[in-house]
Amino acid sequence: MKDDSTADFSYRHLRSRHLPHQPIGTRDSRAALGTWQGLYLWEHRNGSFRRQITVTTLG
């Protein structure tokens, strides 16, 4: 019997690898987005889980 929290981990991992990744420029310590641009994050798992978002800056 599989643990429900990891039952479809392989499928979810594979799906996340095929989502596009996009670097985002910054200006004055803020995301340099156009008027109609925005950032969206979504969760692939069902249910609520504690998450941590890591932002890496270069330069």
PQR file of N, CA, C, O and H, with PARSE charges and radii, in Angstrom:
ATOM      1  N   MET A   1       0.844  -1.182   0.000 -0.4000 1.5000
ATOM      2  CA  MET A   1       0.000   0.000   0.000 -0.0000 2.0000
ATOM      3  C   MET A   1       0.892   1.250   0.000  0.5500 1.7000
ATOM      4  O   MET A   1       1.806   1.365   0.817 -0.5500 1.4000
ATOM      5  N   LYS A   2       0.626   2.161  -0.901 -0.4000 1.5000
ATOM      6  CA  LYS A   2       1.432   3.375  -1.023 -0.0000 2.0000
ATOM      7  C   LYS A   2       0.952   4.443  -0.049  0.5500 1.7000
ATOM      8  O   LYS A   2      -0.228   4.530   0.287 -0.5500 1.4000
ATOM      9  H   LYS A   2      -0.116   2.068  -1.564  0.4000 1.0000
ATOM     10  N   ASP A   3       1.897   5.239   0.382 -0.4000 1.5000
ATOM     11  CA  ASP A   3       1.568   6.395   1.209 -0.0000 2.0000
ATOM     12  C   ASP A   3       0.906   7.444   0.312  0.5500 1.7000
ATOM     13  O   ASP A   3       1.424   7.741  -0.764 -0.5500 1.4000
ATOM     14  H   ASP A   3       2.856   5.168   0.108  0.4000 1.0000
ATOM     15  N   ASP A   4      -0.228   8.007   0.735 -0.4000 1.5000
ATOM     16  CA  ASP A   4      -0.965   8.963  -0.101 -0.0000 2.0000
ATOM     17  C   ASP A   4      -0.147  10.204  -0.451  0.5500 1.7000
ATOM     18  O   ASP A   4      -0.353  10.799  -1.509 -0.5500 1.4000
ATOM     19  H   ASP A   4      -0.648   7.766   1.609  0.4000 1.0000
ATOM     20  N   SER A   5       0.772  10.599   0.417 -0.4000 1.5000
ATOM     21  CA  SER A   5       1.530  11.821   0.156 -0.0000 2.0000
ATOM     22  C   SER A   5       2.579  11.635  -0.940  0.5500 1.7000
ATOM     23  O   SER A   5       3.041  12.624  -1.510 -0.5500 1.4000
ATOM     24  H   SER A   5       0.939  10.116   1.277  0.4000 1.0000
ATOM     25  N   THR A   6       2.968  10.394  -1.250 -0.4000 1.5000
ATOM     26  CA  THR A   6       3.989  10.163  -2.273 -0.0000 2.0000
ATOM     27  C   THR A   6       3.508   9.257  -3.400  0.5500 1.7000
ATOM     28  O   THR A   6       4.298   8.874  -4.263 -0.5500 1.4000
ATOM     29  H   THR A   6       2.593   9.591  -0.787  0.4000 1.0000
ATOM     30  N   ALA A   7       2.232   8.911  -3.403 -0.4000 1.5000
ATOM     31  CA  ALA A   7       1.716   7.942  -4.375 -0.0000 2.0000
ATOM     32  C   ALA A   7       1.964   8.371  -5.813  0.5500 1.7000
ATOM     33  O   ALA A   7       2.300   7.535  -6.653 -0.5500 1.4000
ATOM     34  H   ALA A   7       1.590   9.222  -2.702  0.4000 1.0000
ATOM     35  N   ASP A   8       1.808   9.651  -6.114 -0.4000 1.5000
ATOM     36  CA  ASP A   8       1.992  10.100  -7.496 -0.0000 2.0000
ATOM     37  C   ASP A   8       3.145  11.095  -7.612  0.5500 1.7000
ATOM     38  O   ASP A   8       3.124  11.975  -8.473 -0.5500 1.4000
ATOM     39  H   ASP A   8       1.536  10.330  -5.432  0.4000 1.0000
ATOM     40  N   PHE A   9       4.145  10.954  -6.750 -0.4000 1.5000
ATOM     41  CA  PHE A   9       5.278  11.877  -6.769 -0.0000 2.0000
ATOM     42  C   PHE A   9       5.999  11.860  -8.111  0.5500 1.7000
ATOM     43  O   PHE A   9       6.362  12.918  -8.624 -0.5500 1.4000
ATOM     44  H   PHE A   9       4.162  10.239  -6.051  0.4000 1.0000
ATOM     45  N   SER A  10       6.211  10.688  -8.688 -0.4000 1.5000
ATOM     46  CA  SER A  10       6.936  10.605  -9.964 -0.0000 2.0000
ATOM     47  C   SER A  10       6.206  11.369 -11.058  0.5500 1.7000
ATOM     48  O   SER A  10       6.828  12.099 -11.830 -0.5500 1.4000
ATOM     49  H   SER A  10       5.916   9.828  -8.272  0.4000 1.0000
ATOM     50  N   TYR A  11       4.897  11.207 -11.126 -0.4000 1.5000
ATOM     51  CA  TYR A  11       4.098  11.926 -12.120 -0.0000 2.0000
ATOM     52  C   TYR A  11       4.208  13.430 -11.901  0.5500 1.7000
ATOM     53  O   TYR A  11       4.412  14.183 -12.853 -0.5500 1.4000
ATOM     54  H   TYR A  11       4.391  10.614 -10.498  0.4000 1.0000
ATOM     55  N   ARG A  12       4.076  13.863 -10.669 -0.4000 1.5000
ATOM     56  CA  ARG A  12       4.138  15.297 -10.371 -0.0000 2.0000
ATOM     57  C   ARG A  12       5.535  15.857 -10.644  0.5500 1.7000
ATOM     58  O   ARG A  12       5.668  16.972 -11.149 -0.5500 1.4000
ATOM     59  H   ARG A  12       3.911  13.251  -9.895  0.4000 1.0000
ATOM     60  N   HIS A  13       6.560  15.102 -10.320 -0.4000 1.5000
ATOM     61  CA  HIS A  13       7.922  15.557 -10.577 -0.0000 2.0000
ATOM     62  C   HIS A  13       8.153  15.704 -12.082  0.5500 1.7000
ATOM     63  O   HIS A  13       8.724  16.699 -12.530 -0.5500 1.4000
ATOM     64  H   HIS A  13       6.452  14.196  -9.910  0.4000 1.0000
ATOM     65  N   LEU A  14       7.717  14.731 -12.845 -0.4000 1.5000
ATOM     66  CA  LEU A  14       7.862  14.791 -14.296 -0.0000 2.0000
ATOM     67  C   LEU A  14       7.124  15.999 -14.862  0.5500 1.7000
ATOM     68  O   LEU A  14       7.656  16.705 -15.719 -0.5500 1.4000
ATOM     69  H   LEU A  14       7.254  13.924 -12.481  0.4000 1.0000
ATOM     70  N   ARG A  15       5.909  16.242 -14.391 -0.4000 1.5000
ATOM     71  CA  ARG A  15       5.128  17.382 -14.870 -0.0000 2.0000
ATOM     72  C   ARG A  15       5.836  18.695 -14.532  0.5500 1.7000
ATOM     73  O   ARG A  15       5.879  19.600 -15.365 -0.5500 1.4000
ATOM     74  H   ARG A  15       5.477  15.669 -13.695  0.4000 1.0000
ATOM     75  N   SER A  16       6.384  18.810 -13.335 -0.4000 1.5000
ATOM     76  CA  SER A  16       7.041  20.055 -12.944 -0.0000 2.0000
ATOM     77  C   SER A  16       8.293  20.322 -13.777  0.5500 1.7000
ATOM     78  O   SER A  16       8.643  21.481 -14.004 -0.5500 1.4000
ATOM     79  H   SER A  16       6.349  18.074 -12.659  0.4000 1.0000
ATOM     80  N   ARG A  17       8.968  19.281 -14.232 -0.4000 1.5000
ATOM     81  CA  ARG A  17      10.162  19.454 -15.047 -0.0000 2.0000
ATOM     82  C   ARG A  17       9.837  19.991 -16.438  0.5500 1.7000
ATOM     83  O   ARG A  17      10.716  20.541 -17.102 -0.5500 1.4000
ATOM     84  H   ARG A  17       8.685  18.340 -14.048  0.4000 1.0000
ATOM     85  N   HIS A  18       8.611  19.845 -16.882 -0.4000 1.5000
ATOM     86  CA  HIS A  18       8.243  20.293 -18.223 -0.0000 2.0000
ATOM     87  C   HIS A  18       7.551  21.653 -18.230  0.5500 1.7000
ATOM     88  O   HIS A  18       7.210  22.170 -19.293 -0.5500 1.4000
ATOM     89  H   HIS A  18       7.898  19.399 -16.342  0.4000 1.0000
ATOM     90  N   LEU A  19       7.346  22.225 -17.065 -0.4000 1.5000
ATOM     91  CA  LEU A  19       6.793  23.573 -17.014 -0.0000 2.0000
ATOM     92  C   LEU A  19       7.906  24.562 -17.346  0.5500 1.7000
ATOM     93  O   LEU A  19       9.064  24.329 -16.998 -0.5500 1.4000
ATOM     94  H   LEU A  19       7.623  21.804 -16.201  0.4000 1.0000
ATOM     95  N   PRO A  20       7.571  25.656 -18.011 -0.5600 1.5000
ATOM     96  CA  PRO A  20       8.619  26.612 -18.377  0.2800 2.0000
ATOM     97  C   PRO A  20       9.205  27.322 -17.155  0.5500 1.7000
ATOM     98  O   PRO A  20       8.509  27.556 -16.167 -0.5500 1.4000
ATOM     99  N   HIS A  21      10.475  27.654 -17.238 -0.4000 1.5000
ATOM    100  CA  HIS A  21      11.152  28.443 -16.225 -0.0000 2.0000
ATOM    101  C   HIS A  21      11.540  29.756 -16.883  0.5500 1.7000
ATOM    102  O   HIS A  21      12.014  29.770 -18.019 -0.5500 1.4000
ATOM    103  H   HIS A  21      11.040  27.463 -18.041  0.4000 1.0000
ATOM    104  N   GLN A  22      11.344  30.840 -16.185 -0.4000 1.5000
ATOM    105  CA  GLN A  22      11.603  32.149 -16.776 -0.0000 2.0000
ATOM    106  C   GLN A  22      12.347  33.029 -15.785  0.5500 1.7000
ATOM    107  O   GLN A  22      11.843  33.293 -14.693 -0.5500 1.4000
ATOM    108  H   GLN A  22      10.959  30.829 -15.262  0.4000 1.0000
ATOM    109  N   PRO A  23      13.542  33.489 -16.149 -0.5600 1.5000
ATOM    110  CA  PRO A  23      14.212  34.454 -15.274  0.2800 2.0000
ATOM    111  C   PRO A  23      13.460  35.780 -15.307  0.5500 1.7000
ATOM    112  O   PRO A  23      12.881  36.146 -16.330 -0.5500 1.4000
ATOM    113  N   ILE A  24      13.470  36.489 -14.201 -0.4000 1.5000
ATOM    114  CA  ILE A  24      12.750  37.760 -14.094 -0.0000 2.0000
ATOM    115  C   ILE A  24      13.744  38.838 -13.689  0.5500 1.7000
ATOM    116  O   ILE A  24      14.424  38.723 -12.669 -0.5500 1.4000
ATOM    117  H   ILE A  24      13.940  36.192 -13.370  0.4000 1.0000
ATOM    118  N   GLY A  25      13.817  39.874 -14.490 -0.4000 1.5000
ATOM    119  CA  GLY A  25      14.709  40.987 -14.172 -0.0000 2.0000
ATOM    120  C   GLY A  25      14.177  41.801 -13.000  0.5500 1.7000
ATOM    121  O   GLY A  25      12.985  41.770 -12.695 -0.5500 1.4000
ATOM    122  H   GLY A  25      13.264  39.968 -15.319  0.4000 1.0000
ATOM    123  N   THR A  26      15.071  42.523 -12.353 -0.4000 1.5000
ATOM    124  CA  THR A  26      14.665  43.391 -11.244 -0.0000 2.0000
ATOM    125  C   THR A  26      15.155  44.810 -11.484  0.5500 1.7000
ATOM    126  O   THR A  26      16.136  45.045 -12.190 -0.5500 1.4000
ATOM    127  H   THR A  26      16.039  42.549 -12.601  0.4000 1.0000
ATOM    128  N   ARG A  27      14.448  45.738 -10.878 -0.4000 1.5000
ATOM    129  CA  ARG A  27      14.816  47.149 -10.930 -0.0000 2.0000
ATOM    130  C   ARG A  27      14.459  47.748  -9.574  0.5500 1.7000
ATOM    131  O   ARG A  27      13.307  47.667  -9.148 -0.5500 1.4000
ATOM    132  H   ARG A  27      13.652  45.547 -10.304  0.4000 1.0000
ATOM    133  N   ASP A  28      15.423  48.341  -8.899 -0.4000 1.5000
ATOM    134  CA  ASP A  28      15.220  48.919  -7.562 -0.0000 2.0000
ATOM    135  C   ASP A  28      14.639  47.890  -6.591  0.5500 1.7000
ATOM    136  O   ASP A  28      13.714  48.190  -5.837 -0.5500 1.4000
ATOM    137  H   ASP A  28      16.359  48.406  -9.245  0.4000 1.0000
ATOM    138  N   SER A  29      15.188  46.678  -6.616 -0.4000 1.5000
ATOM    139  CA  SER A  29      14.788  45.576  -5.719 -0.0000 2.0000
ATOM    140  C   SER A  29      13.352  45.106  -5.921  0.5500 1.7000
ATOM    141  O   SER A  29      12.773  44.497  -5.021 -0.5500 1.4000
ATOM    142  H   SER A  29      15.939  46.433  -7.229  0.4000 1.0000
ATOM    143  N   ARG A  30      12.776  45.375  -7.070 -0.4000 1.5000
ATOM    144  CA  ARG A  30      11.416  44.915  -7.385 -0.0000 2.0000
ATOM    145  C   ARG A  30      11.435  44.212  -8.736  0.5500 1.7000
ATOM    146  O   ARG A  30      12.286  44.499  -9.578 -0.5500 1.4000
ATOM    147  H   ARG A  30      13.246  45.870  -7.801  0.4000 1.0000
ATOM    148  N   ALA A  31      10.507  43.301  -8.941 -0.4000 1.5000
ATOM    149  CA  ALA A  31      10.410  42.602 -10.225 -0.0000 2.0000
ATOM    150  C   ALA A  31      10.115  43.616 -11.323  0.5500 1.7000
ATOM    151  O   ALA A  31       9.200  44.430 -11.193 -0.5500 1.4000
ATOM    152  H   ALA A  31       9.815  43.067  -8.257  0.4000 1.0000
ATOM    153  N   ALA A  32      10.884  43.566 -12.397 -0.4000 1.5000
ATOM    154  CA  ALA A  32      10.710  44.491 -13.518 -0.0000 2.0000
ATOM    155  C   ALA A  32       9.677  43.901 -14.473  0.5500 1.7000
ATOM    156  O   ALA A  32      10.024  43.274 -15.474 -0.5500 1.4000
ATOM    157  H   ALA A  32      11.627  42.905 -12.502  0.4000 1.0000
ATOM    158  N   LEU A  33       8.415  44.110 -14.149 -0.4000 1.5000
ATOM    159  CA  LEU A  33       7.311  43.581 -14.946 -0.0000 2.0000
ATOM    160  C   LEU A  33       6.605  44.712 -15.675  0.5500 1.7000
ATOM    161  O   LEU A  33       6.569  45.847 -15.199 -0.5500 1.4000
ATOM    162  H   LEU A  33       8.133  44.619 -13.336  0.4000 1.0000
ATOM    163  N   GLY A  34       6.046  44.392 -16.832 -0.4000 1.5000
ATOM    164  CA  GLY A  34       5.268  45.364 -17.584 -0.0000 2.0000
ATOM    165  C   GLY A  34       3.910  45.612 -16.933  0.5500 1.7000
ATOM    166  O   GLY A  34       3.563  44.980 -15.936 -0.5500 1.4000
ATOM    167  H   GLY A  34       6.074  43.470 -17.218  0.4000 1.0000
ATOM    168  N   THR A  35       3.163  46.522 -17.499 -0.4000 1.5000
ATOM    169  CA  THR A  35       1.861  46.903 -16.954 -0.0000 2.0000
ATOM    170  C   THR A  35       0.925  45.719 -16.790  0.5500 1.7000
ATOM    171  O   THR A  35       0.240  45.622 -15.772 -0.5500 1.4000
ATOM    172  H   THR A  35       3.445  47.036 -18.309  0.4000 1.0000
ATOM    173  N   TRP A  36       0.876  44.826 -17.749 -0.4000 1.5000
ATOM    174  CA  TRP A  36      -0.079  43.714 -17.732 -0.0000 2.0000
ATOM    175  C   TRP A  36       0.569  42.382 -17.360  0.5500 1.7000
ATOM    176  O   TRP A  36      -0.039  41.326 -17.536 -0.5500 1.4000
ATOM    177  H   TRP A  36       1.433  44.905 -18.576  0.4000 1.0000
ATOM    178  N   GLN A  37       1.781  42.426 -16.854 -0.4000 1.5000
ATOM    179  CA  GLN A  37       2.471  41.200 -16.463 -0.0000 2.0000
ATOM    180  C   GLN A  37       2.305  40.941 -14.970  0.5500 1.7000
ATOM    181  O   GLN A  37       2.120  41.871 -14.184 -0.5500 1.4000
ATOM    182  H   GLN A  37       2.275  43.284 -16.710  0.4000 1.0000
ATOM    183  N   GLY A  38       2.374  39.671 -14.592 -0.4000 1.5000
ATOM    184  CA  GLY A  38       2.283  39.296 -13.186 -0.0000 2.0000
ATOM    185  C   GLY A  38       2.984  37.970 -12.953  0.5500 1.7000
ATOM    186  O   GLY A  38       3.347  37.277 -13.904 -0.5500 1.4000
ATOM    187  H   GLY A  38       2.524  38.916 -15.230  0.4000 1.0000
ATOM    188  N   LEU A  39       3.171  37.622 -11.704 -0.4000 1.5000
ATOM    189  CA  LEU A  39       3.775  36.347 -11.324 -0.0000 2.0000
ATOM    190  C   LEU A  39       2.703  35.480 -10.682  0.5500 1.7000
ATOM    191  O   LEU A  39       1.945  35.949  -9.832 -0.5500 1.4000
ATOM    192  H   LEU A  39       2.876  38.185 -10.932  0.4000 1.0000
ATOM    193  N   TYR A  40       2.638  34.219 -11.085 -0.4000 1.5000
ATOM    194  CA  TYR A  40       1.640  33.297 -10.550 -0.0000 2.0000
ATOM    195  C   TYR A  40       2.322  32.011 -10.120  0.5500 1.7000
ATOM    196  O   TYR A  40       3.148  31.471 -10.856 -0.5500 1.4000
ATOM    197  H   TYR A  40       3.253  33.838 -11.775  0.4000 1.0000
ATOM    198  N   LEU A  41       1.993  31.524  -8.958 -0.4000 1.5000
ATOM    199  CA  LEU A  41       2.492  30.251  -8.450 -0.0000 2.0000
ATOM    200  C   LEU A  41       1.296  29.354  -8.205  0.5500 1.7000
ATOM    201  O   LEU A  41       0.253  29.814  -7.740 -0.5500 1.4000
ATOM    202  H   LEU A  41       1.323  31.962  -8.360  0.4000 1.0000
ATOM    203  N   TRP A  42       1.444  28.067  -8.517 -0.4000 1.5000
ATOM    204  CA  TRP A  42       0.350  27.148  -8.208 -0.0000 2.0000
ATOM    205  C   TRP A  42       0.917  25.845  -7.688  0.5500 1.7000
ATOM    206  O   TRP A  42       2.073  25.505  -7.939 -0.5500 1.4000
ATOM    207  H   TRP A  42       2.291  27.693  -8.894  0.4000 1.0000
ATOM    208  N   GLU A  43       0.100  25.135  -6.973 -0.4000 1.5000
ATOM    209  CA  GLU A  43       0.490  23.886  -6.331 -0.0000 2.0000
ATOM    210  C   GLU A  43      -0.040  22.712  -7.126  0.5500 1.7000
ATOM    211  O   GLU A  43      -1.196  22.720  -7.549 -0.5500 1.4000
ATOM    212  H   GLU A  43      -0.839  25.411  -6.769  0.4000 1.0000
ATOM    213  N   HIS A  44       0.797  21.693  -7.338 -0.4000 1.5000
ATOM    214  CA  HIS A  44       0.386  20.508  -8.087 -0.0000 2.0000
ATOM    215  C   HIS A  44      -0.303  19.464  -7.221  0.5500 1.7000
ATOM    216  O   HIS A  44      -1.008  18.602  -7.745 -0.5500 1.4000
ATOM    217  H   HIS A  44       1.736  21.687  -6.994  0.4000 1.0000
ATOM    218  N   ARG A  45      -0.118  19.524  -5.927 -0.4000 1.5000
ATOM    219  CA  ARG A  45      -0.712  18.527  -5.035 -0.0000 2.0000
ATOM    220  C   ARG A  45      -2.085  18.978  -4.563  0.5500 1.7000
ATOM    221  O   ARG A  45      -2.388  20.170  -4.523 -0.5500 1.4000
ATOM    222  H   ARG A  45       0.455  20.225  -5.502  0.4000 1.0000
ATOM    223  N   ASN A  46      -2.898  18.009  -4.211 -0.4000 1.5000
ATOM    224  CA  ASN A  46      -4.189  18.317  -3.596 -0.0000 2.0000
ATOM    225  C   ASN A  46      -3.983  18.452  -2.093  0.5500 1.7000
ATOM    226  O   ASN A  46      -3.152  17.750  -1.516 -0.5500 1.4000
ATOM    227  H   ASN A  46      -2.652  17.040  -4.244  0.4000 1.0000
ATOM    228  N   GLY A  47      -4.715  19.328  -1.469 -0.4000 1.5000
ATOM    229  CA  GLY A  47      -4.591  19.518  -0.029 -0.0000 2.0000
ATOM    230  C   GLY A  47      -3.627  20.641   0.288  0.5500 1.7000
ATOM    231  O   GLY A  47      -2.977  21.200  -0.595 -0.5500 1.4000
ATOM    232  H   GLY A  47      -5.390  19.898  -1.937  0.4000 1.0000
ATOM    233  N   SER A  48      -3.551  20.955   1.558 -0.4000 1.5000
ATOM    234  CA  SER A  48      -2.665  22.043   1.972 -0.0000 2.0000
ATOM    235  C   SER A  48      -1.392  21.461   2.579  0.5500 1.7000
ATOM    236  O   SER A  48      -1.435  20.516   3.366 -0.5500 1.4000
ATOM    237  H   SER A  48      -4.080  20.501   2.276  0.4000 1.0000
ATOM    238  N   PHE A  49      -0.278  22.037   2.203 -0.4000 1.5000
ATOM    239  CA  PHE A  49       1.029  21.629   2.692 -0.0000 2.0000
ATOM    240  C   PHE A  49       1.826  22.887   2.992  0.5500 1.7000
ATOM    241  O   PHE A  49       1.624  23.924   2.360 -0.5500 1.4000
ATOM    242  H   PHE A  49      -0.243  22.805   1.563  0.4000 1.0000
ATOM    243  N   ARG A  50       2.714  22.794   3.938 -0.4000 1.5000
ATOM    244  CA  ARG A  50       3.589  23.926   4.242 -0.0000 2.0000
ATOM    245  C   ARG A  50       4.646  24.024   3.143  0.5500 1.7000
ATOM    246  O   ARG A  50       5.282  23.025   2.809 -0.5500 1.4000
ATOM    247  H   ARG A  50       2.878  21.951   4.451  0.4000 1.0000
ATOM    248  N   ARG A  51       4.837  25.203   2.586 -0.4000 1.5000
ATOM    249  CA  ARG A  51       5.783  25.408   1.496 -0.0000 2.0000
ATOM    250  C   ARG A  51       6.754  26.531   1.838  0.5500 1.7000
ATOM    251  O   ARG A  51       6.453  27.417   2.638 -0.5500 1.4000
ATOM    252  H   ARG A  51       4.320  26.015   2.858  0.4000 1.0000
ATOM    253  N   GLN A  52       7.905  26.473   1.225 -0.4000 1.5000
ATOM    254  CA  GLN A  52       8.900  27.531   1.337 -0.0000 2.0000
ATOM    255  C   GLN A  52       9.307  27.916  -0.079  0.5500 1.7000
ATOM    256  O   GLN A  52       9.632  27.048  -0.889 -0.5500 1.4000
ATOM    257  H   GLN A  52       8.150  25.753   0.575  0.4000 1.0000
ATOM    258  N   ILE A  53       9.293  29.188  -0.377 -0.4000 1.5000
ATOM    259  CA  ILE A  53       9.690  29.679  -1.695 -0.0000 2.0000
ATOM    260  C   ILE A  53      11.086  30.274  -1.571  0.5500 1.7000
ATOM    261  O   ILE A  53      11.342  31.108  -0.703 -0.5500 1.4000
ATOM    262  H   ILE A  53       9.029  29.894   0.281  0.4000 1.0000
ATOM    263  N   THR A  54      11.978  29.839  -2.443 -0.4000 1.5000
ATOM    264  CA  THR A  54      13.348  30.337  -2.443 -0.0000 2.0000
ATOM    265  C   THR A  54      13.564  31.175  -3.693  0.5500 1.7000
ATOM    266  O   THR A  54      13.287  30.729  -4.806 -0.5500 1.4000
ATOM    267  H   THR A  54      11.770  29.161  -3.149  0.4000 1.0000
ATOM    268  N   VAL A  55      14.052  32.375  -3.504 -0.4000 1.5000
ATOM    269  CA  VAL A  55      14.362  33.268  -4.615 -0.0000 2.0000
ATOM    270  C   VAL A  55      15.877  33.414  -4.671  0.5500 1.7000
ATOM    271  O   VAL A  55      16.511  33.761  -3.675 -0.5500 1.4000
ATOM    272  H   VAL A  55      14.276  32.737  -2.599  0.4000 1.0000
ATOM    273  N   THR A  56      16.449  33.150  -5.834 -0.4000 1.5000
ATOM    274  CA  THR A  56      17.891  33.265  -6.019 -0.0000 2.0000
ATOM    275  C   THR A  56      18.176  34.483  -6.886  0.5500 1.7000
ATOM    276  O   THR A  56      17.614  34.622  -7.972 -0.5500 1.4000
ATOM    277  H   THR A  56      15.934  32.868  -6.644  0.4000 1.0000
ATOM    278  N   THR A  57      19.037  35.353  -6.412 -0.4000 1.5000
ATOM    279  CA  THR A  57      19.389  36.540  -7.191 -0.0000 2.0000
ATOM    280  C   THR A  57      20.838  36.427  -7.648  0.5500 1.7000
ATOM    281  O   THR A  57      21.698  35.935  -6.918 -0.5500 1.4000
ATOM    282  H   THR A  57      19.494  35.240  -5.530  0.4000 1.0000
ATOM    283  N   LEU A  58      21.088  36.885  -8.846 -0.4000 1.5000
ATOM    284  CA  LEU A  58      22.429  36.890  -9.430 -0.0000 2.0000
ATOM    285  C   LEU A  58      22.800  38.316  -9.797  0.5500 1.7000
ATOM    286  O   LEU A  58      21.956  39.090 -10.247 -0.5500 1.4000
ATOM    287  H   LEU A  58      20.389  37.285  -9.439  0.4000 1.0000
ATOM    288  N   GLY A  59      24.047  38.654  -9.605 -0.4000 1.5000
ATOM    289  CA  GLY A  59      24.509  39.955 -10.052 -0.0000 2.0000
ATOM    290  C   GLY A  59      24.743  40.948  -8.968  0.5500 1.7000
ATOM    291  O   GLY A  59      25.136  42.081  -9.244 -0.5500 1.4000
ATOM    292  H   GLY A  59      24.733  38.025  -9.239  0.4000 1.0000
TER
END
